[in-house]
Amino acid sequence: MNYQKIFLTTTDTIVGIGAPMTEEGLDSLYILKKRPRYKRIIIMVGSLEQARSLEDWSEKAEVYAKKYWPGNTTLVLSDKQAVRLPGNERLANLIIEKGPTYMTSANISGGENLSLQEAREVFKDIKEYYDFGEGSGEASTIIRVEDGKVLR
């Protein structure tokens, strides 16, 4: 498996592992994390403009985004897409450069959240990493756009 486009990063919440928004990128994250396929992986964007380019973006999503972003809120757009614009400006700038990115916690599925150093030890084949400072240590709040229900 090619790990050259996969990266580890601190975020405004917990340490994440990211991959390009391609089938190969998504498959890589599921394999690396040993994550069950029924658990979705969110898309992280660097700007509202990038979010607007997503297939399932809607007027309702726009309202929630303007209320909660940038920050620690993930918006569930549909059964296929959930998206977040982080409150860490340096990370947002990186994602503007890379394009919308699949992002999930940098741990083995079901495991404890890891520090960046611990994640680098667990995922030794991933050479690209970014330290943008410590996050809150708490996973993001998740809101379903369709009805405004807080899922986490």
PyMOL commands that place a pseudoatom at each C-alpha (Angstrom):
pseudoatom trace, name=CA, resn=MET, resi=1, chain=A, elem=C, hetatm=0, pos=[0.000, 0.000, 0.000]
pseudoatom trace, name=CA, resn=ASN, resi=2, chain=A, elem=C, hetatm=0, pos=[1.247, 3.498, -0.856]
pseudoatom trace, name=CA, resn=TYR, resi=3, chain=A, elem=C, hetatm=0, pos=[1.273, 5.783, 2.192]
pseudoatom trace, name=CA, resn=GLN, resi=4, chain=A, elem=C, hetatm=0, pos=[2.926, 8.786, 0.515]
pseudoatom trace, name=CA, resn=LYS, resi=5, chain=A, elem=C, hetatm=0, pos=[-0.251, 10.895, 0.433]
pseudoatom trace, name=CA, resn=ILE, resi=6, chain=A, elem=C, hetatm=0, pos=[-1.434, 9.960, 3.938]
pseudoatom trace, name=CA, resn=PHE, resi=7, chain=A, elem=C, hetatm=0, pos=[-0.521, 12.225, 6.824]
pseudoatom trace, name=CA, resn=LEU, resi=8, chain=A, elem=C, hetatm=0, pos=[-0.826, 12.629, 10.578]
pseudoatom trace, name=CA, resn=THR, resi=9, chain=A, elem=C, hetatm=0, pos=[-1.742, 15.975, 12.091]
pseudoatom trace, name=CA, resn=THR, resi=10, chain=A, elem=C, hetatm=0, pos=[-2.787, 17.709, 15.234]
pseudoatom trace, name=CA, resn=THR, resi=11, chain=A, elem=C, hetatm=0, pos=[-6.169, 19.399, 14.918]
pseudoatom trace, name=CA, resn=ASP, resi=12, chain=A, elem=C, hetatm=0, pos=[-8.256, 21.680, 17.102]
pseudoatom trace, name=CA, resn=THR, resi=13, chain=A, elem=C, hetatm=0, pos=[-9.738, 18.543, 18.693]
pseudoatom trace, name=CA, resn=ILE, resi=14, chain=A, elem=C, hetatm=0, pos=[-7.722, 15.288, 18.588]
pseudoatom trace, name=CA, resn=VAL, resi=15, chain=A, elem=C, hetatm=0, pos=[-4.816, 14.016, 16.491]
pseudoatom trace, name=CA, resn=GLY, resi=16, chain=A, elem=C, hetatm=0, pos=[-6.007, 12.972, 13.062]
pseudoatom trace, name=CA, resn=ILE, resi=17, chain=A, elem=C, hetatm=0, pos=[-4.948, 10.847, 10.132]
pseudoatom trace, name=CA, resn=GLY, resi=18, chain=A, elem=C, hetatm=0, pos=[-5.816, 12.209, 6.707]
pseudoatom trace, name=CA, resn=ALA, resi=19, chain=A, elem=C, hetatm=0, pos=[-5.883, 10.997, 3.127]
pseudoatom trace, name=CA, resn=PRO, resi=20, chain=A, elem=C, hetatm=0, pos=[-6.867, 12.428, -0.260]
pseudoatom trace, name=CA, resn=MET, resi=21, chain=A, elem=C, hetatm=0, pos=[-10.563, 12.312, -1.091]
pseudoatom trace, name=CA, resn=THR, resi=22, chain=A, elem=C, hetatm=0, pos=[-10.183, 9.310, -3.409]
pseudoatom trace, name=CA, resn=GLU, resi=23, chain=A, elem=C, hetatm=0, pos=[-11.276, 5.681, -3.147]
pseudoatom trace, name=CA, resn=GLU, resi=24, chain=A, elem=C, hetatm=0, pos=[-7.646, 4.683, -2.575]
pseudoatom trace, name=CA, resn=GLY, resi=25, chain=A, elem=C, hetatm=0, pos=[-7.290, 7.274, 0.171]
pseudoatom trace, name=CA, resn=LEU, resi=26, chain=A, elem=C, hetatm=0, pos=[-10.476, 6.127, 1.893]
pseudoatom trace, name=CA, resn=ASP, resi=27, chain=A, elem=C, hetatm=0, pos=[-9.535, 2.446, 1.600]
pseudoatom trace, name=CA, resn=SER, resi=28, chain=A, elem=C, hetatm=0, pos=[-6.108, 3.198, 3.088]
pseudoatom trace, name=CA, resn=LEU, resi=29, chain=A, elem=C, hetatm=0, pos=[-7.642, 4.781, 6.185]
pseudoatom trace, name=CA, resn=TYR, resi=30, chain=A, elem=C, hetatm=0, pos=[-9.996, 1.851, 6.766]
pseudoatom trace, name=CA, resn=ILE, resi=31, chain=A, elem=C, hetatm=0, pos=[-7.129, -0.613, 6.413]
pseudoatom trace, name=CA, resn=LEU, resi=32, chain=A, elem=C, hetatm=0, pos=[-4.627, 1.330, 8.548]
pseudoatom trace, name=CA, resn=LYS, resi=33, chain=A, elem=C, hetatm=0, pos=[-7.114, 1.868, 11.376]
pseudoatom trace, name=CA, resn=LYS, resi=34, chain=A, elem=C, hetatm=0, pos=[-8.701, -1.594, 11.110]
pseudoatom trace, name=CA, resn=ARG, resi=35, chain=A, elem=C, hetatm=0, pos=[-11.968, 0.339, 11.014]
pseudoatom trace, name=CA, resn=PRO, resi=36, chain=A, elem=C, hetatm=0, pos=[-15.263, -1.383, 10.177]
pseudoatom trace, name=CA, resn=ARG, resi=37, chain=A, elem=C, hetatm=0, pos=[-16.649, -0.160, 6.852]
pseudoatom trace, name=CA, resn=TYR, resi=38, chain=A, elem=C, hetatm=0, pos=[-20.021, 0.778, 8.374]
pseudoatom trace, name=CA, resn=LYS, resi=39, chain=A, elem=C, hetatm=0, pos=[-18.306, 3.556, 10.370]
pseudoatom trace, name=CA, resn=ARG, resi=40, chain=A, elem=C, hetatm=0, pos=[-18.069, 6.632, 8.183]
pseudoatom trace, name=CA, resn=ILE, resi=41, chain=A, elem=C, hetatm=0, pos=[-14.983, 8.774, 7.840]
pseudoatom trace, name=CA, resn=ILE, resi=42, chain=A, elem=C, hetatm=0, pos=[-15.553, 12.519, 7.672]
pseudoatom trace, name=CA, resn=ILE, resi=43, chain=A, elem=C, hetatm=0, pos=[-14.332, 15.000, 5.116]
pseudoatom trace, name=CA, resn=MET, resi=44, chain=A, elem=C, hetatm=0, pos=[-12.304, 17.903, 6.451]
pseudoatom trace, name=CA, resn=VAL, resi=45, chain=A, elem=C, hetatm=0, pos=[-12.304, 21.129, 4.467]
pseudoatom trace, name=CA, resn=GLY, resi=46, chain=A, elem=C, hetatm=0, pos=[-10.141, 24.211, 4.738]
pseudoatom trace, name=CA, resn=SER, resi=47, chain=A, elem=C, hetatm=0, pos=[-12.804, 26.726, 3.756]
pseudoatom trace, name=CA, resn=LEU, resi=48, chain=A, elem=C, hetatm=0, pos=[-16.516, 27.183, 3.298]
pseudoatom trace, name=CA, resn=GLU, resi=49, chain=A, elem=C, hetatm=0, pos=[-15.868, 27.338, -0.442]
pseudoatom trace, name=CA, resn=GLN, resi=50, chain=A, elem=C, hetatm=0, pos=[-14.420, 23.802, -0.339]
pseudoatom trace, name=CA, resn=ALA, resi=51, chain=A, elem=C, hetatm=0, pos=[-17.462, 22.603, 1.628]
pseudoatom trace, name=CA, resn=ARG, resi=52, chain=A, elem=C, hetatm=0, pos=[-19.777, 24.097, -0.989]
pseudoatom trace, name=CA, resn=SER, resi=53, chain=A, elem=C, hetatm=0, pos=[-18.102, 21.900, -3.622]
pseudoatom trace, name=CA, resn=LEU, resi=54, chain=A, elem=C, hetatm=0, pos=[-19.277, 18.697, -1.894]
pseudoatom trace, name=CA, resn=GLU, resi=55, chain=A, elem=C, hetatm=0, pos=[-22.012, 16.695, -3.580]
pseudoatom trace, name=CA, resn=ASP, resi=56, chain=A, elem=C, hetatm=0, pos=[-24.441, 16.761, -0.638]
pseudoatom trace, name=CA, resn=TRP, resi=57, chain=A, elem=C, hetatm=0, pos=[-23.974, 20.406, 0.428]
pseudoatom trace, name=CA, resn=SER, resi=58, chain=A, elem=C, hetatm=0, pos=[-27.304, 22.181, 0.938]
pseudoatom trace, name=CA, resn=GLU, resi=59, chain=A, elem=C, hetatm=0, pos=[-28.822, 25.466, 2.065]
pseudoatom trace, name=CA, resn=LYS, resi=60, chain=A, elem=C, hetatm=0, pos=[-29.418, 23.918, 5.505]
pseudoatom trace, name=CA, resn=ALA, resi=61, chain=A, elem=C, hetatm=0, pos=[-25.758, 22.937, 5.712]
pseudoatom trace, name=CA, resn=GLU, resi=62, chain=A, elem=C, hetatm=0, pos=[-24.834, 26.517, 4.848]
pseudoatom trace, name=CA, resn=VAL, resi=63, chain=A, elem=C, hetatm=0, pos=[-26.883, 27.815, 7.803]
pseudoatom trace, name=CA, resn=TYR, resi=64, chain=A, elem=C, hetatm=0, pos=[-25.247, 25.377, 10.261]
pseudoatom trace, name=CA, resn=ALA, resi=65, chain=A, elem=C, hetatm=0, pos=[-21.770, 26.056, 8.851]
pseudoatom trace, name=CA, resn=LYS, resi=66, chain=A, elem=C, hetatm=0, pos=[-22.155, 29.796, 9.313]
pseudoatom trace, name=CA, resn=LYS, resi=67, chain=A, elem=C, hetatm=0, pos=[-23.265, 29.202, 12.910]
pseudoatom trace, name=CA, resn=TYR, resi=68, chain=A, elem=C, hetatm=0, pos=[-20.651, 26.632, 14.030]
pseudoatom trace, name=CA, resn=TRP, resi=69, chain=A, elem=C, hetatm=0, pos=[-17.587, 26.971, 11.782]
pseudoatom trace, name=CA, resn=PRO, resi=70, chain=A, elem=C, hetatm=0, pos=[-14.721, 27.122, 11.941]
pseudoatom trace, name=CA, resn=GLY, resi=71, chain=A, elem=C, hetatm=0, pos=[-14.624, 24.887, 14.975]
pseudoatom trace, name=CA, resn=ASN, resi=72, chain=A, elem=C, hetatm=0, pos=[-15.219, 21.515, 16.533]
pseudoatom trace, name=CA, resn=THR, resi=73, chain=A, elem=C, hetatm=0, pos=[-18.581, 20.728, 14.899]
pseudoatom trace, name=CA, resn=THR, resi=74, chain=A, elem=C, hetatm=0, pos=[-19.016, 18.052, 12.244]
pseudoatom trace, name=CA, resn=LEU, resi=75, chain=A, elem=C, hetatm=0, pos=[-22.075, 18.393, 10.010]
pseudoatom trace, name=CA, resn=VAL, resi=76, chain=A, elem=C, hetatm=0, pos=[-23.688, 15.199, 8.702]
pseudoatom trace, name=CA, resn=LEU, resi=77, chain=A, elem=C, hetatm=0, pos=[-24.896, 16.107, 5.232]
pseudoatom trace, name=CA, resn=SER, resi=78, chain=A, elem=C, hetatm=0, pos=[-26.245, 12.679, 4.239]
pseudoatom trace, name=CA, resn=ASP, resi=79, chain=A, elem=C, hetatm=0, pos=[-25.702, 8.967, 4.749]
pseudoatom trace, name=CA, resn=LYS, resi=80, chain=A, elem=C, hetatm=0, pos=[-22.590, 9.369, 2.586]
pseudoatom trace, name=CA, resn=GLN, resi=81, chain=A, elem=C, hetatm=0, pos=[-21.036, 12.640, 3.719]
pseudoatom trace, name=CA, resn=ALA, resi=82, chain=A, elem=C, hetatm=0, pos=[-20.107, 14.388, 6.951]
pseudoatom trace, name=CA, resn=VAL, resi=83, chain=A, elem=C, hetatm=0, pos=[-17.850, 17.438, 6.952]
pseudoatom trace, name=CA, resn=ARG, resi=84, chain=A, elem=C, hetatm=0, pos=[-15.936, 19.733, 9.279]
pseudoatom trace, name=CA, resn=LEU, resi=85, chain=A, elem=C, hetatm=0, pos=[-13.975, 22.980, 8.962]
pseudoatom trace, name=CA, resn=PRO, resi=86, chain=A, elem=C, hetatm=0, pos=[-11.410, 22.971, 11.806]
pseudoatom trace, name=CA, resn=GLY, resi=87, chain=A, elem=C, hetatm=0, pos=[-10.803, 25.926, 14.077]
pseudoatom trace, name=CA, resn=ASN, resi=88, chain=A, elem=C, hetatm=0, pos=[-7.032, 25.538, 13.624]
pseudoatom trace, name=CA, resn=GLU, resi=89, chain=A, elem=C, hetatm=0, pos=[-6.086, 28.088, 10.951]
pseudoatom trace, name=CA, resn=ARG, resi=90, chain=A, elem=C, hetatm=0, pos=[-2.799, 26.414, 10.038]
pseudoatom trace, name=CA, resn=LEU, resi=91, chain=A, elem=C, hetatm=0, pos=[-4.557, 23.086, 9.479]
pseudoatom trace, name=CA, resn=ALA, resi=92, chain=A, elem=C, hetatm=0, pos=[-7.288, 24.796, 7.444]
pseudoatom trace, name=CA, resn=ASN, resi=93, chain=A, elem=C, hetatm=0, pos=[-4.585, 26.357, 5.245]
pseudoatom trace, name=CA, resn=LEU, resi=94, chain=A, elem=C, hetatm=0, pos=[-2.971, 22.948, 4.721]
pseudoatom trace, name=CA, resn=ILE, resi=95, chain=A, elem=C, hetatm=0, pos=[-6.307, 21.500, 3.619]
pseudoatom trace, name=CA, resn=ILE, resi=96, chain=A, elem=C, hetatm=0, pos=[-6.878, 24.428, 1.274]
pseudoatom trace, name=CA, resn=GLU, resi=97, chain=A, elem=C, hetatm=0, pos=[-3.578, 23.401, -0.350]
pseudoatom trace, name=CA, resn=LYS, resi=98, chain=A, elem=C, hetatm=0, pos=[-4.322, 19.647, -0.342]
pseudoatom trace, name=CA, resn=GLY, resi=99, chain=A, elem=C, hetatm=0, pos=[-8.028, 19.879, -1.148]
pseudoatom trace, name=CA, resn=PRO, resi=100, chain=A, elem=C, hetatm=0, pos=[-10.908, 18.348, 0.840]
pseudoatom trace, name=CA, resn=THR, resi=101, chain=A, elem=C, hetatm=0, pos=[-9.452, 15.457, 2.821]
pseudoatom trace, name=CA, resn=TYR, resi=102, chain=A, elem=C, hetatm=0, pos=[-10.766, 12.319, 4.459]
pseudoatom trace, name=CA, resn=MET, resi=103, chain=A, elem=C, hetatm=0, pos=[-9.885, 12.676, 8.158]
pseudoatom trace, name=CA, resn=THR, resi=104, chain=A, elem=C, hetatm=0, pos=[-10.385, 10.477, 11.186]
pseudoatom trace, name=CA, resn=SER, resi=105, chain=A, elem=C, hetatm=0, pos=[-8.823, 10.004, 14.599]
pseudoatom trace, name=CA, resn=ALA, resi=106, chain=A, elem=C, hetatm=0, pos=[-5.248, 8.729, 14.462]
pseudoatom trace, name=CA, resn=ASN, resi=107, chain=A, elem=C, hetatm=0, pos=[-5.711, 5.480, 16.361]
pseudoatom trace, name=CA, resn=ILE, resi=108, chain=A, elem=C, hetatm=0, pos=[-6.655, 1.878, 15.784]
pseudoatom trace, name=CA, resn=SER, resi=109, chain=A, elem=C, hetatm=0, pos=[-10.454, 1.773, 15.578]
pseudoatom trace, name=CA, resn=GLY, resi=110, chain=A, elem=C, hetatm=0, pos=[-11.994, 1.663, 19.042]
pseudoatom trace, name=CA, resn=GLY, resi=111, chain=A, elem=C, hetatm=0, pos=[-8.711, 2.545, 20.740]
pseudoatom trace, name=CA, resn=GLU, resi=112, chain=A, elem=C, hetatm=0, pos=[-7.763, 5.507, 22.886]
pseudoatom trace, name=CA, resn=ASN, resi=113, chain=A, elem=C, hetatm=0, pos=[-6.930, 8.848, 21.315]
pseudoatom trace, name=CA, resn=LEU, resi=114, chain=A, elem=C, hetatm=0, pos=[-3.194, 9.180, 20.721]
pseudoatom trace, name=CA, resn=SER, resi=115, chain=A, elem=C, hetatm=0, pos=[-0.714, 12.028, 20.893]
pseudoatom trace, name=CA, resn=LEU, resi=116, chain=A, elem=C, hetatm=0, pos=[1.066, 12.903, 17.668]
pseudoatom trace, name=CA, resn=GLN, resi=117, chain=A, elem=C, hetatm=0, pos=[4.191, 11.102, 18.870]
pseudoatom trace, name=CA, resn=GLU, resi=118, chain=A, elem=C, hetatm=0, pos=[2.201, 7.973, 19.800]
pseudoatom trace, name=CA, resn=ALA, resi=119, chain=A, elem=C, hetatm=0, pos=[0.421, 8.050, 16.416]
pseudoatom trace, name=CA, resn=ARG, resi=120, chain=A, elem=C, hetatm=0, pos=[3.783, 8.257, 14.643]
pseudoatom trace, name=CA, resn=GLU, resi=121, chain=A, elem=C, hetatm=0, pos=[4.874, 5.119, 16.523]
pseudoatom trace, name=CA, resn=VAL, resi=122, chain=A, elem=C, hetatm=0, pos=[1.655, 3.208, 15.735]
pseudoatom trace, name=CA, resn=PHE, resi=123, chain=A, elem=C, hetatm=0, pos=[1.584, 4.260, 12.065]
pseudoatom trace, name=CA, resn=LYS, resi=124, chain=A, elem=C, hetatm=0, pos=[5.296, 3.962, 11.303]
pseudoatom trace, name=CA, resn=ASP, resi=125, chain=A, elem=C, hetatm=0, pos=[4.812, 3.813, 7.523]
pseudoatom trace, name=CA, resn=ILE, resi=126, chain=A, elem=C, hetatm=0, pos=[3.333, 7.320, 7.454]
pseudoatom trace, name=CA, resn=LYS, resi=127, chain=A, elem=C, hetatm=0, pos=[6.204, 9.768, 7.083]
pseudoatom trace, name=CA, resn=GLU, resi=128, chain=A, elem=C, hetatm=0, pos=[4.281, 13.031, 6.582]
pseudoatom trace, name=CA, resn=TYR, resi=129, chain=A, elem=C, hetatm=0, pos=[3.112, 14.711, 9.767]
pseudoatom trace, name=CA, resn=TYR, resi=130, chain=A, elem=C, hetatm=0, pos=[2.189, 18.188, 11.006]
pseudoatom trace, name=CA, resn=ASP, resi=131, chain=A, elem=C, hetatm=0, pos=[2.260, 19.619, 14.504]
pseudoatom trace, name=CA, resn=PHE, resi=132, chain=A, elem=C, hetatm=0, pos=[-0.070, 22.625, 14.639]
pseudoatom trace, name=CA, resn=GLY, resi=133, chain=A, elem=C, hetatm=0, pos=[-0.253, 22.681, 18.428]
pseudoatom trace, name=CA, resn=GLU, resi=134, chain=A, elem=C, hetatm=0, pos=[-2.294, 20.784, 20.955]
pseudoatom trace, name=CA, resn=GLY, resi=135, chain=A, elem=C, hetatm=0, pos=[-6.041, 20.381, 20.467]
pseudoatom trace, name=CA, resn=SER, resi=136, chain=A, elem=C, hetatm=0, pos=[-8.826, 20.167, 23.033]
pseudoatom trace, name=CA, resn=GLY, resi=137, chain=A, elem=C, hetatm=0, pos=[-8.498, 16.383, 23.383]
pseudoatom trace, name=CA, resn=GLU, resi=138, chain=A, elem=C, hetatm=0, pos=[-12.255, 16.042, 22.802]
pseudoatom trace, name=CA, resn=ALA, resi=139, chain=A, elem=C, hetatm=0, pos=[-13.812, 14.653, 19.628]
pseudoatom trace, name=CA, resn=SER, resi=140, chain=A, elem=C, hetatm=0, pos=[-16.018, 16.995, 17.618]
pseudoatom trace, name=CA, resn=THR, resi=141, chain=A, elem=C, hetatm=0, pos=[-19.715, 17.529, 18.196]
pseudoatom trace, name=CA, resn=ILE, resi=142, chain=A, elem=C, hetatm=0, pos=[-21.751, 15.890, 15.417]
pseudoatom trace, name=CA, resn=ILE, resi=143, chain=A, elem=C, hetatm=0, pos=[-24.966, 17.485, 14.137]
pseudoatom trace, name=CA, resn=ARG, resi=144, chain=A, elem=C, hetatm=0, pos=[-27.269, 15.971, 11.511]
pseudoatom trace, name=CA, resn=VAL, resi=145, chain=A, elem=C, hetatm=0, pos=[-28.165, 18.805, 9.134]
pseudoatom trace, name=CA, resn=GLU, resi=146, chain=A, elem=C, hetatm=0, pos=[-31.477, 17.256, 8.057]
pseudoatom trace, name=CA, resn=ASP, resi=147, chain=A, elem=C, hetatm=0, pos=[-33.148, 17.753, 11.446]
pseudoatom trace, name=CA, resn=GLY, resi=148, chain=A, elem=C, hetatm=0, pos=[-30.557, 19.476, 13.656]
pseudoatom trace, name=CA, resn=LYS, resi=149, chain=A, elem=C, hetatm=0, pos=[-30.204, 16.468, 15.954]
pseudoatom trace, name=CA, resn=VAL, resi=150, chain=A, elem=C, hetatm=0, pos=[-26.965, 16.358, 17.963]
pseudoatom trace, name=CA, resn=LEU, resi=151, chain=A, elem=C, hetatm=0, pos=[-25.582, 12.831, 17.465]
pseudoatom trace, name=CA, resn=ARG, resi=152, chain=A, elem=C, hetatm=0, pos=[-22.512, 13.273, 19.706]
for i in range(1, 152): cmd.bond("trace and resi %d" % i, "trace and resi %d" % (i + 1))
show_as sticks, trace
zoom trace
